């Protein structure tokens, strides 16, 4: 998963992350163990707004669909892939030029 620069300005501790997402400490640890939350320096346990956003999305999936941690990882991965495909489609549509042909001119030839 790529980090979004818009939400990387927020830095929080592990305890702040747990508190902000409203889940149990062990549940957040399970997200880290499943590589759902990625961070650069594990020893420092500093988390950005990107990780907070990911944990909150994971929490909603857990609550709304009663999804297990491995299932949450798969769902988030698939949602990211769908978004990438949508971006690719928008890019492709904007790069593809439409060719307009007048039907009457084709009939007269």
Backbone atoms as SQL, in Angstrom:
CREATE TABLE atoms (id INTEGER PRIMARY KEY, chain TEXT, resi INTEGER, resn TEXT, atom TEXT, x REAL, y REAL, z REAL);
INSERT INTO atoms VALUES
  (1, 'A', 1, 'UNK', 'N', 0.837, -1.180, 0.000),
  (2, 'A', 1, 'UNK', 'CA', 0.000, 0.000, 0.000),
  (3, 'A', 1, 'UNK', 'C', 0.878, 1.238, 0.000),
  (4, 'A', 2, 'UNK', 'N', 0.501, 2.191, -0.788),
  (5, 'A', 2, 'UNK', 'CA', 1.280, 3.419, -0.865),
  (6, 'A', 2, 'UNK', 'C', 0.785, 4.424, 0.166),
  (7, 'A', 3, 'UNK', 'N', 1.717, 5.206, 0.628),
  (8, 'A', 3, 'UNK', 'CA', 1.387, 6.247, 1.591),
  (9, 'A', 3, 'UNK', 'C', 0.929, 7.491, 0.860),
  (10, 'A', 4, 'UNK', 'N', -0.125, 8.084, 1.342),
  (11, 'A', 4, 'UNK', 'CA', -0.621, 9.334, 0.794),
  (12, 'A', 4, 'UNK', 'C', 0.044, 10.491, 1.518),
  (13, 'A', 5, 'UNK', 'N', 0.626, 11.450, 0.783),
  (14, 'A', 5, 'UNK', 'CA', 1.317, 12.558, 1.459),
  (15, 'A', 5, 'UNK', 'C', 0.382, 13.450, 2.265),
  (16, 'A', 6, 'UNK', 'N', -0.916, 13.456, 1.945),
  (17, 'A', 6, 'UNK', 'CA', -1.840, 14.333, 2.655),
  (18, 'A', 6, 'UNK', 'C', -2.030, 13.925, 4.112),
  (19, 'A', 7, 'UNK', 'N', -1.865, 12.643, 4.423),
  (20, 'A', 7, 'UNK', 'CA', -2.129, 12.193, 5.784),
  (21, 'A', 7, 'UNK', 'C', -0.879, 11.725, 6.503),
  (22, 'A', 8, 'UNK', 'N', 0.288, 12.061, 5.986),
  (23, 'A', 8, 'UNK', 'CA', 1.530, 11.676, 6.633),
  (24, 'A', 8, 'UNK', 'C', 2.045, 12.718, 7.613),
  (25, 'A', 9, 'UNK', 'N', 1.374, 13.849, 7.735),
  (26, 'A', 9, 'UNK', 'CA', 1.869, 14.893, 8.622),
  (27, 'A', 9, 'UNK', 'C', 1.525, 14.620, 10.084),
  (28, 'A', 10, 'UNK', 'N', 0.605, 13.719, 10.347),
  (29, 'A', 10, 'UNK', 'CA', 0.197, 13.374, 11.706),
  (30, 'A', 10, 'UNK', 'C', 1.077, 12.231, 12.205),
  (31, 'A', 11, 'UNK', 'N', 1.684, 12.408, 13.354),
  (32, 'A', 11, 'UNK', 'CA', 2.522, 11.365, 13.955),
  (33, 'A', 11, 'UNK', 'C', 1.951, 11.049, 15.337),
  (34, 'A', 12, 'UNK', 'N', 1.755, 9.759, 15.606),
  (35, 'A', 12, 'UNK', 'CA', 1.190, 9.361, 16.892),
  (36, 'A', 12, 'UNK', 'C', 1.873, 8.105, 17.410),
  (37, 'A', 13, 'UNK', 'N', 1.753, 7.894, 18.687),
  (38, 'A', 13, 'UNK', 'CA', 2.317, 6.691, 19.315),
  (39, 'A', 13, 'UNK', 'C', 1.359, 5.523, 19.096),
  (40, 'A', 14, 'UNK', 'N', 1.827, 4.342, 19.443),
  (41, 'A', 14, 'UNK', 'CA', 0.991, 3.148, 19.326),
  (42, 'A', 14, 'UNK', 'C', -0.261, 3.277, 20.193),
  (43, 'A', 15, 'UNK', 'N', -0.096, 3.737, 21.423),
  (44, 'A', 15, 'UNK', 'CA', -1.240, 3.883, 22.324),
  (45, 'A', 15, 'UNK', 'C', -2.253, 4.895, 21.790),
  (46, 'A', 16, 'UNK', 'N', -1.766, 5.966, 21.191),
  (47, 'A', 16, 'UNK', 'CA', -2.663, 6.957, 20.590),
  (48, 'A', 16, 'UNK', 'C', -3.415, 6.355, 19.402),
  (49, 'A', 17, 'UNK', 'N', -2.720, 5.533, 18.622),
  (50, 'A', 17, 'UNK', 'CA', -3.360, 4.862, 17.489),
  (51, 'A', 17, 'UNK', 'C', -4.469, 3.934, 17.964),
  (52, 'A', 18, 'UNK', 'N', -4.181, 3.151, 18.994),
  (53, 'A', 18, 'UNK', 'CA', -5.177, 2.232, 19.548),
  (54, 'A', 18, 'UNK', 'C', -6.387, 3.013, 20.058),
  (55, 'A', 19, 'UNK', 'N', -6.134, 4.080, 20.772),
  (56, 'A', 19, 'UNK', 'CA', -7.208, 4.909, 21.312),
  (57, 'A', 19, 'UNK', 'C', -8.038, 5.550, 20.200),
  (58, 'A', 20, 'UNK', 'N', -7.376, 6.025, 19.151),
  (59, 'A', 20, 'UNK', 'CA', -8.064, 6.714, 18.061),
  (60, 'A', 20, 'UNK', 'C', -8.954, 5.788, 17.238),
  (61, 'A', 21, 'UNK', 'N', -8.608, 4.515, 17.181),
  (62, 'A', 21, 'UNK', 'CA', -9.413, 3.604, 16.363),
  (63, 'A', 21, 'UNK', 'C', -10.502, 2.909, 17.174),
  (64, 'A', 22, 'UNK', 'N', -10.408, 2.958, 18.508),
  (65, 'A', 22, 'UNK', 'CA', -11.453, 2.382, 19.341),
  (66, 'A', 22, 'UNK', 'C', -11.457, 0.864, 19.376),
  (67, 'A', 23, 'UNK', 'N', -10.335, 0.253, 19.102),
  (68, 'A', 23, 'UNK', 'CA', -10.225, -1.206, 19.132),
  (69, 'A', 23, 'UNK', 'C', -9.302, -1.628, 20.267),
  (70, 'A', 24, 'UNK', 'N', -9.247, -2.927, 20.490),
  (71, 'A', 24, 'UNK', 'CA', -8.349, -3.476, 21.491),
  (72, 'A', 24, 'UNK', 'C', -6.905, -3.415, 21.011),
  (73, 'A', 25, 'UNK', 'N', -6.012, -3.307, 21.934),
  (74, 'A', 25, 'UNK', 'CA', -4.574, -3.254, 21.644),
  (75, 'A', 25, 'UNK', 'C', -4.117, -4.484, 20.849),
  (76, 'A', 26, 'UNK', 'N', -4.571, -5.664, 21.252),
  (77, 'A', 26, 'UNK', 'CA', -4.172, -6.908, 20.586),
  (78, 'A', 26, 'UNK', 'C', -4.673, -6.958, 19.145),
  (79, 'A', 27, 'UNK', 'N', -5.831, -6.370, 18.885),
  (80, 'A', 27, 'UNK', 'CA', -6.387, -6.337, 17.531),
  (81, 'A', 27, 'UNK', 'C', -5.488, -5.511, 16.615),
  (82, 'A', 28, 'UNK', 'N', -5.020, -4.369, 17.103),
  (83, 'A', 28, 'UNK', 'CA', -4.119, -3.523, 16.316),
  (84, 'A', 28, 'UNK', 'C', -2.789, -4.245, 16.092),
  (85, 'A', 29, 'UNK', 'N', -2.304, -4.957, 17.094),
  (86, 'A', 29, 'UNK', 'CA', -1.071, -5.742, 16.937),
  (87, 'A', 29, 'UNK', 'C', -1.265, -6.797, 15.854),
  (88, 'A', 30, 'UNK', 'N', -2.437, -7.411, 15.826),
  (89, 'A', 30, 'UNK', 'CA', -2.732, -8.407, 14.779),
  (90, 'A', 30, 'UNK', 'C', -2.684, -7.774, 13.392),
  (91, 'A', 31, 'UNK', 'N', -3.159, -6.529, 13.261),
  (92, 'A', 31, 'UNK', 'CA', -3.077, -5.822, 11.972),
  (93, 'A', 31, 'UNK', 'C', -1.620, -5.628, 11.555),
  (94, 'A', 32, 'UNK', 'N', -0.775, -5.296, 12.522),
  (95, 'A', 32, 'UNK', 'CA', 0.649, -5.107, 12.238),
  (96, 'A', 32, 'UNK', 'C', 1.276, -6.437, 11.828),
  (97, 'A', 33, 'UNK', 'N', 0.950, -7.504, 12.550),
  (98, 'A', 33, 'UNK', 'CA', 1.509, -8.820, 12.237),
  (99, 'A', 33, 'UNK', 'C', 1.076, -9.319, 10.860),
  (100, 'A', 34, 'UNK', 'N', -0.113, -8.928, 10.416),
  (101, 'A', 34, 'UNK', 'CA', -0.615, -9.308, 9.088),
  (102, 'A', 34, 'UNK', 'C', -0.131, -8.345, 8.003),
  (103, 'A', 35, 'UNK', 'N', 0.709, -7.384, 8.370),
  (104, 'A', 35, 'UNK', 'CA', 1.220, -6.361, 7.446),
  (105, 'A', 35, 'UNK', 'C', 0.115, -5.505, 6.825),
  (106, 'A', 36, 'UNK', 'N', -0.972, -5.355, 7.544),
  (107, 'A', 36, 'UNK', 'CA', -2.036, -4.464, 7.097),
  (108, 'A', 36, 'UNK', 'C', -1.616, -3.023, 7.371),
  (109, 'A', 37, 'UNK', 'N', -0.934, -2.838, 8.497),
  (110, 'A', 37, 'UNK', 'CA', -0.353, -1.535, 8.826),
  (111, 'A', 37, 'UNK', 'C', 1.143, -1.658, 8.583),
  (112, 'A', 38, 'UNK', 'N', 1.645, -0.801, 7.745),
  (113, 'A', 38, 'UNK', 'CA', 3.082, -0.784, 7.471),
  (114, 'A', 38, 'UNK', 'C', 3.677, 0.471, 8.071),
  (115, 'A', 39, 'UNK', 'N', 4.841, 0.326, 8.644),
  (116, 'A', 39, 'UNK', 'CA', 5.560, 1.502, 9.127),
  (117, 'A', 39, 'UNK', 'C', 7.045, 1.233, 9.005),
  (118, 'A', 40, 'UNK', 'N', 7.802, 2.307, 8.929),
  (119, 'A', 40, 'UNK', 'CA', 9.208, 2.212, 8.565),
  (120, 'A', 40, 'UNK', 'C', 10.112, 1.707, 9.687),
  (121, 'A', 41, 'UNK', 'N', 9.952, 2.216, 10.885),
  (122, 'A', 41, 'UNK', 'CA', 10.861, 1.870, 11.974),
  (123, 'A', 41, 'UNK', 'C', 10.044, 1.245, 13.114),
  (124, 'A', 42, 'UNK', 'N', 9.982, -0.090, 13.165),
  (125, 'A', 42, 'UNK', 'CA', 9.159, -0.740, 14.196),
  (126, 'A', 42, 'UNK', 'C', 9.554, -0.377, 15.623),
  (127, 'A', 43, 'UNK', 'N', 10.829, -0.144, 15.865),
  (128, 'A', 43, 'UNK', 'CA', 11.280, 0.149, 17.220),
  (129, 'A', 43, 'UNK', 'C', 10.706, 1.459, 17.749),
  (130, 'A', 44, 'UNK', 'N', 10.496, 2.428, 16.860),
  (131, 'A', 44, 'UNK', 'CA', 10.031, 3.733, 17.321),
  (132, 'A', 44, 'UNK', 'C', 8.529, 3.753, 17.587),
  (133, 'A', 45, 'UNK', 'N', 7.802, 2.870, 16.956),
  (134, 'A', 45, 'UNK', 'CA', 6.355, 2.792, 17.092),
  (135, 'A', 45, 'UNK', 'C', 5.687, 4.153, 16.918),
  (136, 'A', 46, 'UNK', 'N', 6.083, 4.849, 15.878),
  (137, 'A', 46, 'UNK', 'CA', 5.410, 6.084, 15.504),
  (138, 'A', 46, 'UNK', 'C', 4.568, 5.796, 14.277),
  (139, 'A', 47, 'UNK', 'N', 3.336, 6.274, 14.297),
  (140, 'A', 47, 'UNK', 'CA', 2.400, 5.995, 13.223),
  (141, 'A', 47, 'UNK', 'C', 1.896, 7.305, 12.635),
  (142, 'A', 48, 'UNK', 'N', 1.638, 7.280, 11.341),
  (143, 'A', 48, 'UNK', 'CA', 1.190, 8.478, 10.632),
  (144, 'A', 48, 'UNK', 'C', -0.327, 8.454, 10.442),
  (145, 'A', 49, 'UNK', 'N', -0.820, 9.509, 9.880),
  (146, 'A', 49, 'UNK', 'CA', -2.233, 9.597, 9.541),
  (147, 'A', 49, 'UNK', 'C', -2.643, 8.526, 8.554),
  (148, 'A', 50, 'UNK', 'N', -1.711, 8.117, 7.705),
  (149, 'A', 50, 'UNK', 'CA', -2.005, 7.034, 6.746),
  (150, 'A', 50, 'UNK', 'C', -2.341, 5.751, 7.497),
  (151, 'A', 51, 'UNK', 'N', -1.541, 5.404, 8.494),
  (152, 'A', 51, 'UNK', 'CA', -1.808, 4.200, 9.279),
  (153, 'A', 51, 'UNK', 'C', -3.120, 4.333, 10.059),
  (154, 'A', 52, 'UNK', 'N', -3.392, 5.528, 10.572),
  (155, 'A', 52, 'UNK', 'CA', -4.654, 5.758, 11.279),
  (156, 'A', 52, 'UNK', 'C', -5.832, 5.530, 10.336),
  (157, 'A', 53, 'UNK', 'N', -5.744, 6.056, 9.127),
  (158, 'A', 53, 'UNK', 'CA', -6.802, 5.862, 8.140),
  (159, 'A', 53, 'UNK', 'C', -7.003, 4.378, 7.844),
  (160, 'A', 54, 'UNK', 'N', -5.901, 3.654, 7.688),
  (161, 'A', 54, 'UNK', 'CA', -5.978, 2.218, 7.419),
  (162, 'A', 54, 'UNK', 'C', -6.619, 1.473, 8.585),
  (163, 'A', 55, 'UNK', 'N', -6.225, 1.800, 9.804),
  (164, 'A', 55, 'UNK', 'CA', -6.784, 1.130, 10.978),
  (165, 'A', 55, 'UNK', 'C', -8.274, 1.424, 11.109),
  (166, 'A', 56, 'UNK', 'N', -8.663, 2.635, 10.834),
  (167, 'A', 56, 'UNK', 'CA', -10.091, 2.978, 10.918),
  (168, 'A', 56, 'UNK', 'C', -10.901, 2.244, 9.847),
  (169, 'A', 57, 'UNK', 'N', -10.356, 2.136, 8.634),
  (170, 'A', 57, 'UNK', 'CA', -11.038, 1.357, 7.582),
  (171, 'A', 57, 'UNK', 'C', -11.156, -0.097, 8.012),
  (172, 'A', 58, 'UNK', 'N', -10.078, -0.637, 8.564),
  (173, 'A', 58, 'UNK', 'CA', -10.077, -2.022, 9.027),
  (174, 'A', 58, 'UNK', 'C', -11.098, -2.207, 10.149),
  (175, 'A', 59, 'UNK', 'N', -11.196, -1.248, 11.023),
  (176, 'A', 59, 'UNK', 'CA', -12.147, -1.322, 12.126),
  (177, 'A', 59, 'UNK', 'C', -13.586, -1.340, 11.610),
  (178, 'A', 60, 'UNK', 'N', -13.866, -0.513, 10.614),
  (179, 'A', 60, 'UNK', 'CA', -15.214, -0.505, 10.026),
  (180, 'A', 60, 'UNK', 'C', -15.531, -1.844, 9.367),
  (181, 'A', 61, 'UNK', 'N', -14.554, -2.411, 8.656),
  (182, 'A', 61, 'UNK', 'CA', -14.766, -3.715, 8.021),
  (183, 'A', 61, 'UNK', 'C', -15.015, -4.793, 9.064),
  (184, 'A', 62, 'UNK', 'N', -14.255, -4.736, 10.140),
  (185, 'A', 62, 'UNK', 'CA', -14.428, -5.703, 11.223),
  (186, 'A', 62, 'UNK', 'C', -15.821, -5.581, 11.831),
  (187, 'A', 63, 'UNK', 'N', -16.236, -4.359, 12.080),
  (188, 'A', 63, 'UNK', 'CA', -17.537, -4.114, 12.705),
  (189, 'A', 63, 'UNK', 'C', -18.692, -4.434, 11.752),
  (190, 'A', 64, 'UNK', 'N', -18.629, -3.926, 10.522),
  (191, 'A', 64, 'UNK', 'CA', -19.754, -4.058, 9.592),
  (192, 'A', 64, 'UNK', 'C', -19.919, -5.461, 9.032),
  (193, 'A', 65, 'UNK', 'N', -18.809, -6.168, 8.822),
  (194, 'A', 65, 'UNK', 'CA', -18.874, -7.480, 8.186),
  (195, 'A', 65, 'UNK', 'C', -18.388, -8.613, 9.082),
  (196, 'A', 66, 'UNK', 'N', -18.046, -8.298, 10.319),
  (197, 'A', 66, 'UNK', 'CA', -17.516, -9.289, 11.250),
  (198, 'A', 66, 'UNK', 'C', -16.352, -10.045, 10.611),
  (199, 'A', 67, 'UNK', 'N', -15.480, -9.284, 9.922),
  (200, 'A', 67, 'UNK', 'CA', -14.356, -9.866, 9.186),
  (201, 'A', 67, 'UNK', 'C', -13.180, -10.126, 10.123),
  (202, 'A', 68, 'UNK', 'N', -12.505, -11.234, 9.883),
  (203, 'A', 68, 'UNK', 'CA', -11.290, -11.548, 10.633),
  (204, 'A', 68, 'UNK', 'C', -10.154, -10.655, 10.131),
  (205, 'A', 69, 'UNK', 'N', -9.078, -10.613, 10.875),
  (206, 'A', 69, 'UNK', 'CA', -7.937, -9.785, 10.489),
  (207, 'A', 69, 'UNK', 'C', -7.372, -10.206, 9.121),
  (208, 'A', 70, 'UNK', 'N', -7.163, -11.505, 8.841),
  (209, 'A', 70, 'UNK', 'CA', -6.682, -11.876, 7.501),
  (210, 'A', 70, 'UNK', 'C', -7.669, -11.477, 6.394),
  (211, 'A', 71, 'UNK', 'N', -8.972, -11.612, 6.670),
  (212, 'A', 71, 'UNK', 'CA', -9.980, -11.207, 5.686),
  (213, 'A', 71, 'UNK', 'C', -9.930, -9.698, 5.450),
  (214, 'A', 72, 'UNK', 'N', -9.712, -8.943, 6.506),
  (215, 'A', 72, 'UNK', 'CA', -9.600, -7.484, 6.380),
  (216, 'A', 72, 'UNK', 'C', -8.433, -7.128, 5.476),
  (217, 'A', 73, 'UNK', 'N', -7.303, -7.805, 5.663),
  (218, 'A', 73, 'UNK', 'CA', -6.142, -7.562, 4.808),
  (219, 'A', 73, 'UNK', 'C', -6.466, -7.796, 3.352),
  (220, 'A', 74, 'UNK', 'N', -7.151, -8.887, 3.055),
  (221, 'A', 74, 'UNK', 'CA', -7.529, -9.203, 1.681),
  (222, 'A', 74, 'UNK', 'C', -8.515, -8.180, 1.130),
  (223, 'A', 75, 'UNK', 'N', -9.501, -7.814, 1.926),
  (224, 'A', 75, 'UNK', 'CA', -10.500, -6.830, 1.483),
  (225, 'A', 75, 'UNK', 'C', -9.833, -5.493, 1.173),
  (226, 'A', 76, 'UNK', 'N', -8.953, -5.032, 2.058),
  (227, 'A', 76, 'UNK', 'CA', -8.271, -3.753, 1.821),
  (228, 'A', 76, 'UNK', 'C', -7.402, -3.813, 0.577),
  (229, 'A', 77, 'UNK', 'N', -6.740, -4.939, 0.370),
  (230, 'A', 77, 'UNK', 'CA', -5.915, -5.117, -0.830),
  (231, 'A', 77, 'UNK', 'C', -6.777, -5.060, -2.089),
  (232, 'A', 78, 'UNK', 'N', -7.922, -5.716, -2.060),
  (233, 'A', 78, 'UNK', 'CA', -8.827, -5.708, -3.215),
  (234, 'A', 78, 'UNK', 'C', -9.426, -4.323, -3.451),
  (235, 'A', 79, 'UNK', 'N', -9.755, -3.619, -2.376),
  (236, 'A', 79, 'UNK', 'CA', -10.275, -2.255, -2.529),
  (237, 'A', 79, 'UNK', 'C', -9.224, -1.333, -3.152),
  (238, 'A', 80, 'UNK', 'N', -7.958, -1.483, -2.735),
  (239, 'A', 80, 'UNK', 'CA', -6.877, -0.702, -3.335),
  (240, 'A', 80, 'UNK', 'C', -6.731, -1.027, -4.822),
  (241, 'A', 81, 'UNK', 'N', -6.839, -2.308, -5.156),
  (242, 'A', 81, 'UNK', 'CA', -6.711, -2.714, -6.555),
  (243, 'A', 81, 'UNK', 'C', -7.858, -2.157, -7.395),
  (244, 'A', 82, 'UNK', 'N', -9.066, -2.172, -6.869),
  (245, 'A', 82, 'UNK', 'CA', -10.212, -1.603, -7.584),
  (246, 'A', 82, 'UNK', 'C', -9.981, -0.115, -7.827),
  (247, 'A', 83, 'UNK', 'N', -9.483, 0.594, -6.824),
  (248, 'A', 83, 'UNK', 'CA', -9.217, 2.028, -6.989),
  (249, 'A', 83, 'UNK', 'C', -8.139, 2.273, -8.038),
  (250, 'A', 84, 'UNK', 'N', -7.099, 1.449, -8.050),
  (251, 'A', 84, 'UNK', 'CA', -6.057, 1.574, -9.070),
  (252, 'A', 84, 'UNK', 'C', -6.626, 1.338, -10.463),
  (253, 'A', 85, 'UNK', 'N', -7.496, 0.356, -10.592),
  (254, 'A', 85, 'UNK', 'CA', -8.123, 0.079, -11.887),
  (255, 'A', 85, 'UNK', 'C', -9.020, 1.241, -12.326),
  (256, 'A', 86, 'UNK', 'N', -9.725, 1.833, -11.392),
  (257, 'A', 86, 'UNK', 'CA', -10.559, 2.994, -11.717),
  (258, 'A', 86, 'UNK', 'C', -9.701, 4.168, -12.185),
  (259, 'A', 87, 'UNK', 'N', -8.578, 4.383, -11.505),
  (260, 'A', 87, 'UNK', 'CA', -7.668, 5.455, -11.920),
  (261, 'A', 87, 'UNK', 'C', -7.098, 5.173, -13.305),
  (262, 'A', 88, 'UNK', 'N', -6.730, 3.920, -13.543),
  (263, 'A', 88, 'UNK', 'CA', -6.215, 3.534, -14.856),
  (264, 'A', 88, 'UNK', 'C', -7.277, 3.770, -15.926),
  (265, 'A', 89, 'UNK', 'N', -8.509, 3.409, -15.644),
  (266, 'A', 89, 'UNK', 'CA', -9.613, 3.601, -16.592),
  (267, 'A', 89, 'UNK', 'C', -9.822, 5.086, -16.887),
  (268, 'A', 90, 'UNK', 'N', -9.821, 5.912, -15.834),
  (269, 'A', 90, 'UNK', 'CA', -9.982, 7.359, -16.050),
  (270, 'A', 90, 'UNK', 'C', -8.841, 7.915, -16.895),
  (271, 'A', 91, 'UNK', 'N', -7.618, 7.465, -16.610),
  (272, 'A', 91, 'UNK', 'CA', -6.449, 7.907, -17.378),
  (273, 'A', 91, 'UNK', 'C', -6.586, 7.480, -18.832),
  (274, 'A', 92, 'UNK', 'N', -6.964, 6.240, -19.046),
  (275, 'A', 92, 'UNK', 'CA', -7.103, 5.703, -20.401),
  (276, 'A', 92, 'UNK', 'C', -8.189, 6.447, -21.163),
  (277, 'A', 93, 'UNK', 'N', -9.319, 6.721, -20.496),
  (278, 'A', 93, 'UNK', 'CA', -10.409, 7.442, -21.157),
  (279, 'A', 93, 'UNK', 'C', -10.004, 8.870, -21.513),
  (280, 'A', 94, 'UNK', 'N', -9.213, 9.512, -20.658),
  (281, 'A', 94, 'UNK', 'CA', -8.798, 10.886, -20.963),
  (282, 'A', 94, 'UNK', 'C', -7.732, 10.920, -22.054),
  (283, 'A', 95, 'UNK', 'N', -6.938, 9.843, -22.184),
  (284, 'A', 95, 'UNK', 'CA', -5.903, 9.784, -23.212),
  (285, 'A', 95, 'UNK', 'C', -6.430, 9.326, -24.568),
  (286, 'A', 96, 'UNK', 'N', -7.558, 8.638, -24.584),
  (287, 'A', 96, 'UNK', 'CA', -8.114, 8.117, -25.823),
  (288, 'A', 96, 'UNK', 'C', -8.952, 9.206, -26.470),
  (289, 'A', 97, 'UNK', 'N', -8.596, 9.546, -27.700),
  (290, 'A', 97, 'UNK', 'CA', -9.376, 10.563, -28.383),
  (291, 'A', 97, 'UNK', 'C', -10.509, 9.900, -29.168),
  (292, 'A', 98, 'UNK', 'N', -11.603, 10.592, -29.181),
  (293, 'A', 98, 'UNK', 'CA', -12.785, 10.107, -29.891),
  (294, 'A', 98, 'UNK', 'C', -12.670, 10.512, -31.355),
  (295, 'A', 99, 'UNK', 'N', -13.023, 9.613, -32.223),
  (296, 'A', 99, 'UNK', 'CA', -13.054, 9.906, -33.654),
  (297, 'A', 99, 'UNK', 'C', -14.510, 10.057, -34.046),
  (298, 'A', 100, 'UNK', 'N', -14.839, 11.238, -34.538),
  (299, 'A', 100, 'UNK', 'CA', -16.204, 11.492, -34.964),
  (300, 'A', 100, 'UNK', 'C', -16.283, 11.352, -36.471),
  (301, 'A', 101, 'UNK', 'N', -17.250, 10.601, -36.918),
  (302, 'A', 101, 'UNK', 'CA', -17.456, 10.388, -38.346),
  (303, 'A', 101, 'UNK', 'C', -18.895, 10.743, -38.655),
  (304, 'A', 102, 'UNK', 'N', -19.072, 11.557, -39.684),
  (305, 'A', 102, 'UNK', 'CA', -20.417, 11.925, -40.080),
  (306, 'A', 102, 'UNK', 'C', -20.991, 10.803, -40.928),
  (307, 'A', 103, 'UNK', 'N', -22.126, 10.295, -40.522),
  (308, 'A', 103, 'UNK', 'CA', -22.742, 9.137, -41.193),
  (309, 'A', 103, 'UNK', 'C', -23.112, 9.477, -42.628),
  (310, 'A', 104, 'UNK', 'N', -23.602, 10.667, -42.896),
  (311, 'A', 104, 'UNK', 'CA', -24.009, 11.041, -44.251),
  (312, 'A', 104, 'UNK', 'C', -22.854, 11.010, -45.226),
  (313, 'A', 105, 'UNK', 'N', -21.663, 11.393, -44.803),
  (314, 'A', 105, 'UNK', 'CA', -20.521, 11.392, -45.703),
  (315, 'A', 105, 'UNK', 'C', -20.111, 9.973, -46.062),
  (316, 'A', 106, 'UNK', 'N', -20.322, 9.022, -45.179),
  (317, 'A', 106, 'UNK', 'CA', -19.981, 7.630, -45.465),
  (318, 'A', 106, 'UNK', 'C', -20.972, 7.057, -46.466),
  (319, 'A', 107, 'UNK', 'N', -22.260, 7.396, -46.357),
  (320, 'A', 107, 'UNK', 'CA', -23.296, 6.886, -47.245),
  (321, 'A', 107, 'UNK', 'C', -23.106, 7.407, -48.671),
  (322, 'A', 108, 'UNK', 'N', -22.634, 8.619, -48.833),
  (323, 'A', 108, 'UNK', 'CA', -22.493, 9.250, -50.154),
  (324, 'A', 108, 'UNK', 'C', -21.272, 8.740, -50.915),
  (325, 'A', 109, 'UNK', 'N', -20.404, 8.016, -50.307),
  (326, 'A', 109, 'UNK', 'CA', -19.191, 7.572, -50.992),
  (327, 'A', 109, 'UNK', 'C', -19.388, 6.341, -51.770);
